[in-house]
């Protein structure tokens, strides 16, 4: 397909596609002349990943990291998961004290060396924010959090495609970027439903 057809198939404008090509986010099509190229279904799939990431607030640099994981995936599915997470996880330049986070993540089965340090640092940062605010999560609530995220993670990892690295990276990255807002929204709905059950709904 021509670049105009690629644009029509994905809803991404031709100038934006050309920008992604210049930035190395989208791989070149097959040249048919010095000024024209043919594009395939692989370009459609890649463009959809790029747009989903950028529309979700992922930077060009972070998107480039996802593209690198797509183009040169590590051999181990576990390392592939880590590479996909690293592309969309905040990086902490300074040392973060994770001592308070370690007992918590151990309850999820964490051991040194099996998680990206930035992921554990993210937990530590969240706990530091609680301390600054003087906010404590009740023990039974924290247990519910840990049990729930374990169930979610097990189901998600069981669903990671194993037929191709490309499919696996798309699943993990888009699952992280697109699903997390859904989980937050569902949590808020569930909170309001639980509140209505406990406290009732005022007559309007």
C-alpha positions in Angstrom: 0.0 0.0 0.0 1.1 3.6 -0.6 1.7 6.0 2.3 -1.7 7.6 1.7 -3.3 4.2 2.0 -1.3 3.5 5.2 -2.6 6.8 6.5 -6.2 5.9 5.7 -5.8 2.5 7.3 -4.5 3.8 10.6 -5.9 7.3 10.9 -2.4 8.7 11.2 -1.7 11.7 8.9 1.0 11.4 6.2 3.2 14.1 7.7 3.1 12.3 11.1 4.0 9.0 9.4 6.9 10.7 7.7 8.0 12.1 11.1 7.9 8.6 12.6 10.0 7.3 9.7 12.6 10.1 10.2 12.7 9.4 14.0 13.2 5.7 13.3 10.0 4.7 15.1 8.5 3.2 11.9 10.7 1.1 9.6 11.0 2.0 6.0 8.7 0.5 3.3 9.9 -1.2 0.2 11.2 1.5 -2.2 9.5 1.5 -5.6 11.1 4.7 -6.7 13.3 7.4 -5.1 10.2 9.1 -3.7 7.7 6.3 -3.1 7.5 3.1 -1.1 5.1 0.3 -0.5 3.9 -0.5 3.0 2.5 -3.7 4.5 0.3 -4.9 7.3 3.4 -4.9 9.6 3.5 -1.1 9.2 -0.2 -0.9 10.1 0.4 -2.9 13.3 3.5 -0.9 14.2 1.8 2.4 13.7 -1.1 1.3 15.9 1.4 0.5 18.7 3.2 3.9 18.2 -0.1 5.8 18.3 -1.4 4.0 21.3 1.7 4.7 23.2 2.0 8.4 22.3 -1.7 9.0 22.8 -1.3 7.6 26.3 1.4 10.1 27.1 4.5 7.9 26.4 7.3 10.1 25.1 9.0 9.7 21.7 12.2 8.5 23.5 10.2 5.9 25.5 8.4 4.8 22.3 11.8 4.4 20.7 12.6 2.0 23.6 9.5 -0.1 22.8 10.5 -0.2 19.1 14.0 -1.4 20.1 12.3 -4.2 22.1 10.2 -5.1 19.1 13.1 -5.1 16.7 15.7 -6.8 18.8 13.8 -8.8 21.5 15.8 -10.6 24.2 15.7 -14.4 23.9 14.0 -15.1 27.3 10.3 -14.3 27.7 11.0 -13.0 31.2 13.7 -10.6 29.9 11.3 -9.6 27.1 8.7 -8.7 29.8 11.4 -6.7 31.6 12.4 -4.9 28.4 8.8 -4.0 27.6 8.2 -2.7 31.1 11.5 -0.7 31.1 10.3 1.2 28.0 7.2 2.5 29.8 8.5 2.7 33.5 9.8 5.9 35.0 13.6 5.7 35.4 15.1 7.1 38.7 18.5 8.6 38.1 19.3 9.0 41.8 19.6 6.2 44.3 16.2 5.4 45.9 16.1 3.7 49.3 14.1 0.6 48.7 14.5 -0.9 52.2 10.9 -0.1 53.1 9.6 -1.5 49.8 11.4 -4.8 50.0 9.3 -6.5 52.8 6.2 -5.5 50.8 7.3 -6.8 47.4 8.7 -10.0 49.0 5.0 -10.8 49.8 4.5 -10.8 46.1 7.3 -13.3 45.6 10.0 -10.8 44.8 13.7 -11.7 45.2 16.8 -9.7 44.3 17.5 -9.9 40.6 14.1 -10.9 39.2 12.7 -7.4 38.8 13.8 -4.3 37.1 15.2 -2.0 39.9 13.0 0.9 38.6 9.9 -1.2 39.3 10.9 -1.7 42.9 12.0 1.9 43.2 8.5 2.9 42.1 7.0 1.0 45.0 9.5 2.7 47.4 8.6 6.1 46.0 4.9 5.5 46.6 5.6 4.4 50.1 7.7 7.6 50.7 4.7 9.6 49.5 2.6 7.9 52.1 5.1 8.8 54.8 5.2 12.4 53.8 1.5 12.6 53.9 1.2 10.8 57.2 -1.1 8.3 55.6 -1.1 4.6 56.6 -2.8 1.9 54.7 -4.6 -0.6 57.0 -3.0 -4.0 57.1 -6.1 -5.8 55.8 -6.3 -3.3 52.9 -2.7 -3.8 52.0 -3.2 -7.5 52.0 -6.2 -7.1 49.7 -4.0 -5.0 47.4 -1.3 -7.6 47.3 -3.7 -10.5 46.7 -5.5 -8.6 44.0 -2.4 -7.5 42.0 -1.0 -11.1 42.3 -4.2 -12.5 40.7 -4.2 -9.8 38.0 -0.5 -10.4 37.2 -0.9 -14.2 37.1 -3.8 -13.9 34.6 -2.0 -11.3 32.5 1.3 -13.2 32.3 -0.7 -16.4 31.4 -2.1 -14.5 28.5 1.2 -13.3 27.1 1.5 -14.6 23.5 4.4 -17.0 22.9 4.1 -17.3 19.1 6.2 -14.2 18.4 8.2 -11.6 20.3 6.4 -8.8 18.4 3.0 -10.1 19.7 4.4 -10.5 23.3 5.9 -6.9 23.4 2.6 -5.4 22.0 0.6 -7.3 24.6 2.8 -6.3 27.5 3.4 -2.7 26.5 -0.1 -1.9 25.4 -1.4 -3.9 28.4 0.6 -1.7 30.7 -0.2 1.6 29.0 -3.8 1.1 28.1 -5.0 -1.2 30.9 -3.7 0.8 33.9 -6.2 3.7 33.3 -8.9 1.1 33.0 -7.9 -0.6 36.3 -8.0 2.8 38.0 -11.4 3.6 36.6 -12.8 0.2 37.5 -11.4 0.6 41.1 -13.2 3.9 41.5 -16.5 2.3 40.2 -16.0 -0.6 42.6 -15.3 1.8 45.5 -18.6 3.7 44.9 -20.5 0.4 44.6 -19.0 -0.8 47.8 -19.8 2.5 49.5 -23.4 2.4 48.3 -23.7 -1.1 49.8 -22.3 0.0 53.1 -23.7 3.5 53.5 -26.7 3.4 51.1 -27.5 5.9 48.4 -29.0 9.3 49.3 -32.4 10.0 47.7 -32.0 12.6 44.9 
